[in-house]
Every structure is written in structure tokens, then in C-alpha cells.
Amino acid sequence: MRCVLCNMPLFLPLHGICSQCLKNLPKLNKVCPQCALPHSLPTAICYRCRDNTPYWDELIAVTEYIDPLKKLIHRLKFYHQIELNQALARLMLLAWYQRRLNSGLAKPDIVTCVPLHHIRYWYRGFNQAQLLAKPIAKWLSCYFDPALLSRHQFAHDQKDLSLKQRQNNVQTLFTCRPSVSNKSILLIDDIVTTGNTINAISQQLKNSGAAKIQVLCLCRTIL
């Protein structure tokens, strides 16, 4: 087994990415713990989250949406290299643990993922967020519920829409099936861009009684 980035042999094959490449991954500098966007204020929470508080409570990202992770996400999603899921999930777990060490982040009760509409699932053959969430739930010894959320409309792809269109596109997309009263939820996605999708999901989860919502993603687009 070789490193998926530099192709050098791995001492621990299941890691997928060698320690040197891990060390050289682009880092997010000072970011808001709620939206994971950069800010330079002395306060922890940025002005964006204070003025327009999202429904989720914390957002953890490995890095911004740039290479080399951008290429790996494309290989996973569009070239069906689903064997990359373990290496990418491990990066996400390390980012989660780093936040836990820095701020005492609590372990969630339930791990779930952003759902795909069944038509897109049928076309692609898998949900990349579910592939990332399953090993994370196992490593955290948490209950994994990939069917907690359902997507009941087929929306336009977010990447093809303007900011206003993205906001309107996700308003009525998601439903939370069972009650999650007083539960802490870890929501997994591969990329967070505007945050509209995860905010719509988080609103549904909060309406169903969720106490805390952590969002964990590979990449955060810096707007």
C-alpha cells in the first residue's frame, strides 16, 4: 500500500496518507469555531455567526477546498475510487480530535450524513458522505444512522447556482424521520460551501429536538 498523495510506501497501510504528506497539508489559520471561516476579531465567534447565527453549533474542517484534498474528493466522487474513504475519513477524525483537545468538544450520540436524493444515489452508486461517516462512527464508537435524514426533492446541483438560488434550493429539501430529543448529532459532509445545505438540515434536526449539532467536513470553501 502506498500513500495516495506521494506514492511512497506506507508503514501503516490503512492510514492511506503518509505522515509527511499529512504534515504538509494546507492548514486553516484562525477560524470561527461555528462556521470555520477565517476572521481576525479578538472574539472566538465571527461577526457573520453573531449577526446570522446558524442552526448548527460547531463546524470542523480539515482544510479549505484546494488541492491536494480537492483532487482526492474528485477521485472519490466522480471516478468511483471509493477505497479513498478510509484515508479521507481518518483526516476528518484527526481534525475532530484536535478540536476536542483544544476546546473540550463533546463526543456525539449519533453520527449521520448529508443524504442524497435517491435518483442521484442511483446514478452515482453511493453517497460519498455516508462512505466517510461510517468509519468515523466506528472509530468514535457512536451509533451510526445513515437514514436519520431523507431528501425528498431532487434539487439542482448547488455548485451550478448563485448564492440566492442556493438558499432557495434547500429550504424544503430535508426531513428528519425519528425524534432526536436531547441528542448530540455529528453531521458528516465532504464539502461545505455556503453552508445553506447543512443549515437546512440542522434546522430540521433542531426542530426534532437535537440538543447540539457538530458538522464535520473535509473541505470548507473560503468565500
C-alpha positions as CSV (number, residue, x, y, z in Angstrom):
1,M,0.0,0.0,0.0
2,R,1.3,3.4,-1.0
3,C,0.5,7.0,0.1
4,V,-2.4,8.3,-2.1
5,L,-0.6,11.6,-2.4
6,C,3.1,10.9,-2.9
7,N,3.0,7.2,-3.8
8,M,5.7,6.3,-1.2
9,P,5.3,3.0,0.7
10,L,3.3,3.3,3.9
11,F,4.5,1.9,7.2
12,L,0.8,1.8,8.3
13,P,-1.1,0.9,5.1
14,L,-4.6,1.6,6.5
15,H,-3.7,5.2,7.0
16,G,-3.6,5.9,3.3
17,I,-1.6,9.1,3.6
18,C,1.9,9.2,4.9
19,S,3.0,11.3,7.9
20,Q,5.0,13.7,5.7
21,C,2.0,14.4,3.4
22,L,-0.2,14.8,6.5
23,K,2.2,17.3,7.9
24,N,2.3,19.3,4.6
25,L,-1.5,19.5,4.1
26,P,-2.7,23.2,3.9
27,K,-3.8,24.4,7.3
28,L,-6.8,26.6,8.2
29,N,-5.5,29.6,10.2
30,K,-7.6,31.3,12.8
31,V,-11.2,30.4,12.0
32,C,-14.5,30.8,13.7
33,P,-15.4,27.6,15.5
34,Q,-19.0,27.9,14.4
35,C,-18.6,28.4,10.7
36,A,-14.9,27.6,10.1
37,L,-14.3,30.7,8.1
38,P,-11.3,32.9,8.7
39,H,-11.7,36.0,10.9
40,S,-9.4,38.4,12.7
41,L,-11.6,39.6,15.6
42,P,-10.4,39.0,19.2
43,T,-13.6,37.2,19.9
44,A,-14.0,33.4,19.1
45,I,-17.2,33.7,17.2
46,C,-17.0,35.8,14.0
47,Y,-19.3,38.7,13.1
48,R,-21.1,36.5,10.5
49,C,-22.3,34.0,13.1
50,R,-23.2,36.7,15.6
51,D,-25.3,38.6,13.0
52,N,-26.9,35.5,11.4
53,T,-26.5,32.5,13.8
54,P,-26.6,29.2,12.0
55,Y,-28.6,26.3,13.4
56,W,-25.6,24.1,13.9
57,D,-23.2,24.7,16.9
58,E,-19.7,23.8,15.6
59,L,-18.1,23.2,12.3
60,I,-14.8,21.4,11.9
61,A,-13.0,21.2,8.5
62,V,-9.7,19.6,7.6
63,T,-8.7,22.3,5.2
64,E,-10.1,24.6,2.5
65,Y,-11.3,23.4,-0.8
66,I,-8.0,23.3,-2.6
67,D,-5.5,20.6,-3.7
68,P,-4.5,18.1,-2.8
69,L,-7.8,17.2,-1.0
70,K,-9.8,18.7,-3.8
71,K,-8.3,16.2,-6.2
72,L,-8.9,13.3,-3.8
73,I,-12.6,14.3,-3.4
74,H,-13.0,14.4,-7.1
75,R,-11.4,10.9,-7.4
76,L,-13.8,9.6,-4.8
77,K,-17.0,11.2,-6.1
78,F,-16.5,11.2,-9.9
79,Y,-14.1,8.4,-10.6
80,H,-15.6,5.9,-8.1
81,Q,-12.3,5.4,-6.2
82,I,-14.3,4.6,-3.0
83,E,-11.3,3.0,-1.5
84,L,-10.1,6.5,-0.6
85,N,-12.8,6.8,2.0
86,Q,-10.7,5.4,4.9
87,A,-7.8,7.8,4.3
88,L,-10.1,10.8,4.0
89,A,-12.3,9.8,7.0
90,R,-9.1,9.5,9.1
91,L,-8.2,13.1,8.2
92,M,-11.6,14.2,9.4
93,L,-11.3,12.2,12.6
94,L,-7.9,13.8,13.3
95,A,-9.4,17.3,12.8
96,W,-12.3,16.4,15.2
97,Y,-9.9,15.1,17.8
98,Q,-7.8,18.3,17.5
99,R,-10.9,20.4,18.2
100,R,-11.7,18.1,21.1
101,L,-8.3,18.7,22.6
102,N,-8.4,22.4,22.0
103,S,-11.9,23.2,23.3
104,G,-13.3,20.1,25.0
105,L,-15.6,19.1,22.2
106,A,-18.1,16.5,23.5
107,K,-18.5,13.1,21.9
108,P,-21.8,12.9,19.9
109,D,-24.6,10.5,20.5
110,I,-25.4,9.9,16.8
111,V,-23.3,10.1,13.6
112,T,-25.2,10.8,10.4
113,C,-24.5,12.2,7.0
114,V,-26.0,14.6,4.4
115,P,-28.3,12.4,2.3
116,L,-28.5,12.2,-1.5
117,H,-31.7,12.1,-3.4
118,H,-32.4,8.5,-4.5
119,I,-32.1,9.4,-8.2
120,R,-28.6,10.9,-7.6
121,Y,-27.7,7.9,-5.4
122,W,-28.9,5.5,-8.2
123,Y,-26.8,7.5,-10.8
124,R,-23.6,7.7,-8.7
125,G,-24.0,4.3,-6.9
126,F,-23.0,5.6,-3.5
127,N,-23.3,8.6,-1.1
128,Q,-19.7,9.9,-0.5
129,A,-20.8,11.5,2.8
130,Q,-22.0,8.1,4.0
131,L,-18.8,6.4,3.0
132,L,-16.9,9.0,5.1
133,A,-19.3,8.9,8.1
134,K,-19.4,5.1,8.6
135,P,-15.7,4.6,9.7
136,I,-15.8,7.8,11.7
137,A,-18.8,6.5,13.7
138,K,-17.0,3.2,14.2
139,W,-13.8,4.9,15.4
140,L,-15.8,7.1,17.8
141,S,-17.9,4.1,19.0
142,C,-21.0,6.1,18.2
143,Y,-24.4,5.0,16.8
144,F,-24.4,5.4,13.1
145,D,-27.7,6.3,11.5
146,P,-27.4,7.0,7.7
147,A,-31.2,7.0,7.4
148,L,-31.8,9.6,10.0
149,L,-32.4,12.2,7.3
150,S,-34.2,12.0,4.0
151,R,-34.0,14.2,0.9
152,H,-37.5,14.3,-0.6
153,Q,-37.0,16.5,-3.6
154,F,-34.5,16.4,-6.5
155,A,-32.8,19.8,-6.3
156,H,-30.4,21.4,-8.8
157,D,-26.7,20.8,-8.0
158,Q,-25.6,23.6,-5.6
159,K,-22.3,24.2,-7.5
160,D,-24.3,25.5,-10.5
161,L,-26.3,28.1,-8.6
162,S,-25.9,31.6,-7.4
163,L,-25.9,32.4,-3.7
164,K,-29.5,33.4,-3.6
165,Q,-30.5,30.4,-5.7
166,R,-28.6,28.1,-3.3
167,Q,-30.5,29.4,-0.3
168,N,-33.9,28.9,-2.0
169,N,-32.8,25.5,-3.3
170,V,-32.5,23.8,0.1
171,Q,-35.4,25.4,2.0
172,T,-37.7,22.3,1.9
173,L,-35.4,19.5,0.9
174,F,-34.8,17.6,4.1
175,T,-36.8,15.7,6.7
176,C,-35.6,14.2,9.9
177,R,-37.5,11.0,10.4
178,P,-37.3,9.9,14.1
179,S,-37.1,12.2,17.1
180,V,-33.6,13.0,18.3
181,S,-34.7,14.7,21.5
182,N,-31.8,15.8,23.6
183,K,-29.3,14.0,21.4
184,S,-26.0,15.4,20.2
185,I,-25.5,14.9,16.4
186,L,-22.4,14.7,14.3
187,L,-23.3,15.6,10.7
188,I,-20.8,14.5,8.0
189,D,-20.3,16.0,4.6
190,D,-17.4,16.1,2.1
191,I,-17.6,19.9,1.3
192,V,-19.3,22.8,2.9
193,T,-19.6,25.8,0.6
194,T,-22.2,28.4,1.6
195,G,-23.5,26.3,4.5
196,N,-27.1,26.5,3.2
197,T,-27.5,22.7,3.0
198,I,-26.1,21.9,6.4
199,N,-28.1,24.8,7.9
200,A,-31.4,23.5,6.4
201,I,-30.5,20.0,7.8
202,S,-29.6,21.5,11.2
203,Q,-32.8,23.3,11.4
204,Q,-34.7,20.1,10.8
205,L,-32.6,18.3,13.5
206,K,-33.2,21.1,16.0
207,N,-36.9,21.0,15.2
208,S,-36.8,17.3,16.0
209,G,-35.3,18.0,19.4
210,A,-31.5,17.8,18.8
211,A,-29.5,19.4,21.6
212,K,-26.2,20.0,19.8
213,I,-25.1,19.7,16.2
214,Q,-21.5,19.3,15.2
215,V,-20.7,19.5,11.5
216,L,-17.5,17.7,10.2
217,C,-16.3,18.1,6.7
218,L,-13.2,17.5,4.6
219,C,-13.1,20.9,3.0
220,R,-14.6,24.3,3.7
221,T,-14.8,26.7,0.8
222,I,-13.4,30.1,1.8
223,L,-15.9,32.6,0.3
